[in-house]
């Protein structure tokens, strides 16, 4: 009987311990308001605001920040857009062109705990121009993608006249900006939708930020195919049968151009879906070459001195 009561007592103790474990003290809620620690003008169009903690960037609104001349509050400086810099605690404000004068900034921000912090601070504007090129921060790539989406590191000029790109195989896609940094290329019509059985290349040649700095051309590729298992077709461009070309473009063709890639130390590489024969066209400054290529060959493409406008090939 004593052993029975001892077992019951042990069970009660274990149950108590488990109950206590489930009733652990809740995590403390973040109640600290974000504080503006410093503000500095990076150039005549950008201001860096550094906060005490990360800001909920989805809550950033240009109407929540106001900038005016300290000497004449009726003289305001327009805020065009806001976005995070190296982290969510550092916010870039893109403005109209500044003057070398003292400005007063005031506003509010919200952290991830939904605490609202207000601030007022002064800074000296700059007349130093922004000369940093924009660059591609992230983008869709590879399979299971039916839309080209890209994010730029800086606020861009979103007018259609500042953009130029080509799609291979040829499709008519229109630029759609969701803000100053996020761009999607959308089909102009139902016939321009990307096909499941095709890999598409975007050769993006022209875009500029709000200060007129242009991006370096880039190439990205996607396919809507969800079961993509390509072959890799490789080759090399040479001059005088020996010297590898270090820079240029390679265009893969059948009856029409179907893919484009940059040379890497004279070498090209394409993902293809079958073992058929293609034609490769190499274009570089003052040089070009053309040859048949296939998966079973070494694909050495000799180059010769000749000028070629790529627009006449892929437009």
N, C-alpha and C positions, 0 to 999 in steps of 0.2 A: 504493500500500500504506500509506503514511504517513497519507493522508487517511482510510483505512478505520479505522486504529487510533485516529486522532483522534476519529472519530465514535463509536467504541465507548467511548472514555474519557468523552466528553460524556454519553452515555447512562447510564454508571455513576454519574456525579456527580448527574444528575437523579434517578435511582432512589434514591440515598442520601438526597437532600434530601426526597423524598416519604416515605421510610421514617421519617426523623426526625420529620417533621410528624405522622405517625400515632402516634408514640410520645411525644407531648407529656406533660409531667408531669401526673398526675391532680389534680383540684381537691382542695384541702385539706378534710378533714372537720371539721365543727363539733364541737369537744370541750368547749366552754365550758358550764358548768352555769348555768341561769337563777338569778338572785339576786333576792330581794325587796329592793327599794330603799326603799320607804316604804309605810306603811299609814295610812289615815285613815278615821274614821267620817264618813259624809256626812249621816246622820240616824239616827233610832233603829232603822232596819231595814236599812240598807245600809252596807257597808264597801268601800272602794276599795283594792285591793292593786296596787301598781305594780312590775313586774318589769324586769330589765335587758334582756330581749328578749321576743319574742313567744312565747306559750305555745301548745302544741298543745291547742286548746280541746276536741277530741274526747276528751282524756284527763282532763278535769276531773271529779273525783268528790268529792262532799261528804264522803265518808269519809276523804279525804286531808288534810282541814284540821280542826283542833280548836281551840276557843276556850274559855278558862276564866278565871275571876277570878284575878288575880295574888295576891290575899290568901288565897283559898280555892279550891284547884284542883278540889275536888269540886263547885264551883258552875260549871257549864258553860253556854255560850251556843250554842244549836243553830244550825247552818248549814242553811238550807232549800234553797238552790240557788246555783249559780255560773254566771256567763256573762260574755263580754267586754264592755267598755264601748266607748270610742271606738276602741280597737285591741286586738289580742290580747295586748298587753303590759300592759293594764290590765284587771283582773278585778274584777267586782262580786260580793261575797258578800252574799246576802240572809239575814238572821239573825232569830231571835226578838227581841223588843223588848229593847233594851239599857238598862242603867243608866249613870249618870254615874260610872264607876269605871274603874280600869285593868284591862285584859284582856291576857292573853298568848295569842298565836296561834302555832301551830306546824303544819307540814305539809310537803307535797312537791308539786312540779309537774314537768311534762315539756315540753321545747321540741320544735320540729319536727325537730331532729336526734336526738331520743330521748335527750337528756341529762336526767338527773333532778337537780333542785335541791331541797335541803331548807332550811327556814328556821324561825327563831324570832324573834319581835318582839313588842313591847307597843304598845298604843294605848289611848286614853281613849274610852270609849263616849259616846254622845250621847242626850239625851232630846228632841231637836228632831224633831218629826214630819215624815214625808215628805209633802209637799203637791204634788208634781209629777205632773201627769196622765200616764198611759200614752199611747202613740201607736202607730200602725201603722207598723212599720219596712219591711216588704216584703210582697208578696202576689202570687198568680197573677192574671193579667189577660189579656183578649183571647181569641183562638182557640187551639185545640189543648189546652184544659184541661177536664177532666171532674170536677175536684174543687176546691172553694174551699180554698186554703191560705193562711195568713197568719202572719206573725211579728211579735210585739209587741216594743217596745223595752225593756220592763220585765217583771219576773216578775208573772204575773197570778194572780188568784183563779180556780182551775180548777173550782170547784164549778158545776154546771149552773144553780143558782139565780141566779148572778151574771151570766148571759148572756141576751141577748135579741136575736133577729134574725129577719128575714122573707126568704123567697126568692120572687122573681117571675120567671116564672109559678110558682105555688105548688107546692112540693115539701117533703116532710118530711125534713130533714137533721138529724143528731145531731152535737154537738161531740165531737171526739176530740183530746185533748191528748197530744202526744208528750213534752212537758216543760212547764215553766212559761211558755214564751214561744211555742211553736209549736202552732198549731191547724189542724185540718182539719175540714171539714163533710162528713160521710159520709151516703150514702142510708140511710134507716131500713129500706127494703125494696127489692126489685128494681124495683117500680113507681115508686120515687122516684129512680131513676138519671136523670142528666141526658141529655136527648135530643140527638142529633147536630145536628138542624135548628133548634135553639132557642138564643137567648141568654138567660142567667139572671142576675138581679140579686140581690145580697145587700145588704139594708138592715140594717146592724148598729147597734143603738141602745144596748145596754147591756153594759158589761164593766168590771171594776175590777181594780186591782192589789192586792197583798197588804196595802197600807195603806188600802184603801178609796177611792182616787182613781179617778174614773170617766173613761172615754175619751169623746171627742166622737164623736157618730154619724158613720158613713161609709158610702159606697156603693161596691161593686166589682162588676164583671160579668165573666163568662167564657162560653165556648161550646166544646163538644167538636169543633165543626166545624173541619176542617183546611183547607178551601178557602173561607174566609169573605170575601165581598165585599159588604159592606152598603151601603145607601143612607143618607144622613144627613138626618133630618127635623129641621128647626129651627123655632123660633118665639119669641114674646116675650109676657110677661105685662105688662099695663099697668093703671094706675089713672087714671080720668077721661080715657081715650084718649091719654094723653101720658106720664105718669110711669112709668118702669120700676120694677118691684118688685125690690129688691136682694137679698132673701133669701126662701127658701121651697123647697118641693118640687114637682116635676112628676111626675104619674103618668100613664103611657100605658096606655090601655085599649082592648080590643075588647069582648067580652062580660064579660071579667074583666080585672083589672090584669095587664099583661105586662111593664112596665118602670118604673123609677123613677130620677129624677135630681135633683140640686140645681140651682137657678137660679143663673146666673152673670150678675150685673148685670141681672137680670130676664129673661135669655134661657135657653131650654132647648134641648137637642140630644140626639137619640136615634139610634142605629144601628138601622135596620129592614131587613128582608129582601125587602120587596115594596112596591109603590106603592099599596096599599090605604088606605082612609080609617080613621083611628083617632079616638079621643076623648082629649083631654088634660084632666086635672084639676089645677089649681094650688091648693096649700094653703099659707097663711102665717098668721102671728099675726093673728087677727081678719079675715082676708080669704080669699076663695076665688073660683075661676072655672072654668068648664067650656066646652069648645068642640070642634067637629070639626076635625081637622087632617089634612093630607096633604102629600105631597112637592111638589105643584104650587102650593101656596098660601103666602102670607106668614105665616099662622098667628099672628094677633094675638089674644090672649086677654084680654078685659076682666075685671077683678076687682071684686068687690062686698064690702061689709062682711058677714061671716058667719063663724060659728064652725064648724069641722069637725074631728072627731077622726079622725086618719089610721088609727087601729086599726080603725075601722068600714069603711074602704075596702079595706084590703089584708089583713086577717085572714081 
